[in-house]
Amino acid sequence: MKYGLDDDELWENFTEFVDIATNIEDGDELYLDITHSFRSLSLMSFVMTQFAHTISNKNFKIKGVFYGMFEYKGDNNGITPIVDIKILLEIQEWIKAIDAIKNYSDFNPLIQLLDENKIEKDVQNTFINLNNNISLANIASIKQFVSTASKKIRAIQNSDNKIVKLLAPEILNLVDRLNKEKMSDFQYELALWFYDNKNYALSYMALAEAIITKTCELKLPDESFEDKDTREEAKRRIDAPYDKYYWKYKDTETISEIRNNIAHQLSDRKDKVNQDIKKLDLFLNEFKAYFEKN
């Protein structure tokens, strides 16, 4: 190992760690001692263990990360205690799980952690169902999840795991954000959430459905917004100027056209992707006032 005095030496050490990681096999249990050498190398050992665990396709477990707390021996009858700081790796895993939800609407890392921490099965199943429904873009089922999940998720706050308790509010904030009484408000908020998570395809689909549902609520309140004929009629009753964004936005494609292209893969859109994303931001902002109408 190099001393790590500059970026070149740090990258050489990085390469050494990557080479070491190639010797890890499925089923291995790793115990890391980061006591010795410069503290910068101890820190790098810690980080690289996490790096190897993240990028490796091998199934191994980090069972302990040990550090000899030499500085404490003066207050401990001359004995240097050995402490296991594996909890720091566990915290990183929870951070990644929450990041996956907030940025990519991916609940898989959280589901795995809930299983490892033996959180109640009904809570785990709740998230599994949500994740599956998001993957299939099942908006109605997502709405049902949000309506019923709050009480189940609050069970996380009663966990003996301190990390789980601390992160429970992040999960509950998501549920509270999407917990809207009207279907149109829920669909619009879902479109905003998908946009925030860079899931632009699902955002377009949720926004398109939200506009139709809102029009049903405004113009056809005595009809079921779930009825196919009612929704077809609602498409023709979208108020100006909002109809131009849905049907006839200048000389470019509208929400309806882009949504249909995404859903049915009608054309190659590789040259229009950036435009579609910019338009989505415009559409979401323009329709904010529409969803505030009574």
N, C-alpha and C positions, 0 to 999 in steps of 0.2 A: 504494500500500500504506500502511496505517496503521502506527504504531509498534508496536502490539500491547501497549499499556499495561494493558489490562483485557480481560475476556471479550468485551465488545461489539466492541472493535477486532479481537480475534483472530477473531471470527466474521465480521466484514466481510472480513478477509483470506482466510478460508476460502472465502467466496463468490466472491472474485476468482479464487482458484485453481480452483474448480469451473468458472467461466466460461472460464478459459484451457484447461482440459482438454477443453472441447467442441470445440476446434479440432484436436484430435488425430485423425488418420485411420488407417485400417487400413494396416499396413505401415510406419508411421512408426518412426524410430529416434530416441530422445530422449537428449540429452546435457545434464546438469544441472550448472550451476556454482553452488555454494552458498557461494562465498568472501565476497561483498560483503554490506553492510548489517549490521544487528544480528544477533548469533548466533541470537537467537530466530527471526528470519525465515528464516535459513539452515536451521535445524532444521525449521521449518514447511514450507519448500520440499521438503525431503527426505521428510518424512512425507506431504505431499500428493501427491507423485509416486507413492508407494506406494498411497495411497488411490485415486487416479485409475486406477492399474493394476488395482486389485482390483475396483472397481465398474464400470469401463468394459466395454462389450460389444465394444470395438474391439480388434483384434489388433495391438498395438504392443510394441516392446521398449525397455527402458531400457539403453542401451549404455554409459553412463558417468555417474558422479557425482563431479565434480571439486571439489577444495578447495585454495585457495592457502594453504600453511602459512607465513604471514608470520612467525610467532614463531620459526621455525627458521632464518631467513636469517642470523642472527648466527653460527650454527655451520656455515654453508654458504657461506662466502666472499661474503656479502651477497646470495646468490641465493635467492629464494623458490621452493621446490619446489612443483609442482602434483601432487597425489596423487589417485588414483582410489579412492574408498571405496565403489564399487559392491558390494563384498563384503558390506557391511552390509545392503543390500537382499536379497542372496542368502540371508543368514542368516535374515532375516525370512521368506522363502519357505519355508525348511526348518522354521522354528518353526511356521508355519501348517500345513505338511504333517503334522507330528507331532501337532499339536493336533487336526487333522481325524480322525486315526486314534484318538487317545485319547478324544475326546469324541463322535465321531459315527460311528466305525467306517468312515470313508470313506478309501480308499487312493488315490483318483484324483490328488490333488495330489502325493503321493509318487511315483506312477508317472510323472507328467510330469517331475518333477525328476530321477528316475533316468534317464529318456530324454535329458534335456538334458545330463546329466553323463556320458552314454555309459557307464553301468554295464552290466555284462554282460547280454545279452539274456535268458539263462535266469533271471536274478534278476528282471528286469522282468516276464517272463512269469509267474513265480511269483506276484507281487503282482497281476497282472492277473487271473489265475485265482482268487485269493483274493477279490478285490473282486467279481468276477462271482458267485461262489458265495454271498457274503454278501448281495448284491443279490437273489438268488433263494432265499435262506434254505436252501441246500443243506448241511445239517449234516454229512452223511457226507463230502462233498467237502472241507469245511473241516477236518474231522478228518484227512483224508488229506494236505491241505496242511501242517498243523502237524507231522505225522509225518515229512515229507520235506523241509520247507523250511529247517530249521535250517542244514544244511551250505551250501545255496545262499546263504542270506542272509548267512552269515559272509563270503562273498566281498566284501560291501560294506566290511568292515573293511580289505580290501587295496586299496581305492580310493586314487588319488592325490589325491582331493579331501578336504581336511582336514575340511570340514564334514560330509561323508558319514561319515567315520570317527568323528567325535564323536557323531553321532546314531545310529550303528549299534546301540549298546547298548539304546536305547529300543525299537527294532524287535525286537531279540532278546528283550527282556523280555516282550513280548507273546507271542511264540512259546513261550517257556518257561512262561508262565502257562497257556497252553492245552494244553501238551503233557502230557496225562494218559493213563495206560495203559488204564484202563477207560473204555469208551464212556460210561457213566453219569456218571463224574467229569468227563469232557470236556464233556458236554452241560450239566451243572450249572454248570461254570466258564464255559462259553459264555453261559449265561443271565445269570450275574452280570456278565460283561463287557458284554453288550448292555445290561443295566440301567445300568451305570456310564456307558455311552455314550448313555443316554437313548433307546435303540432298544427301546422297551417291547414293541412287538408281537412282535419276534423273540425277546425275552427270555421272553415267555409261551410261545411255541412251543417254544423250547429246553427250558424248565423242564418243560413237559408231557411232552415226549418223554423227558427225563432220568428222571422219576419212573417211567415205564413200564419204561424200560431197567433201572433199578436194581431194580425188582420182579422182572423177569425174571432178573437175576443172583442175587437172593436166593432166590426161590421156584421158579424153573424153570431151574436152572443147566445142565441137560443139553439144553435146547432152545435154538435160535437166537433171540436177541433181535430179529433182523431179520424173523422169520417173522410174518406178519400174525395168524394164529390164536393164536400164542404171546403176542403183545402184547395181544390182546383178552382172553385168559385172565388175563394179569398185571394188567389193570385191575381185575379182581374180587378180586385178592389183596393189594392195597395195605394194609399194616399200619395198624391204629389207633394213634394218633389221626390219622395222616396221611391216611387215606382221607376224613376229613371235609372236608379242604381241597381234595381232588381232586374229591370227589363231592357233599358235602352240608354245606358250610360255613355254619352257622347258617341264616338265612333269606335270605341273599344269594347271589350267583353264585359259583361255584367256579372253580378253575383250568381245568377241562375246559370249562365253559360259556363262560368268557371267551375261552379259546383258540379254540374253535369259532366264536364270533362274529367274532373277528379274522380267522381264516382264510377263513371263508365269507361274511363280511359279511351275517350273518343279520338284524341289526337296527341301527337308528340308535343309536349309543352316545355321542352328543355330550354328553348329560347325565350320563354315567357315567364319563367319561374320568379325571377326577381320582380318583374312587373306585378305578378299576381300577389306577391307578399306586400308590396307597397300599396296596392289597391285594397288589400284586406284591412290594413291599418286605417285607410280612408273610410272604407265601408263601416267598420266598427264605430268610428267616431261620428260619422254622419247619422247613423241609426240610433245613437244614444237618446236623442230627443224623442224619437218615435216610440221607444219603449217606455218613456215617461208619460205618454199620453194616456188619458183615462177615457 
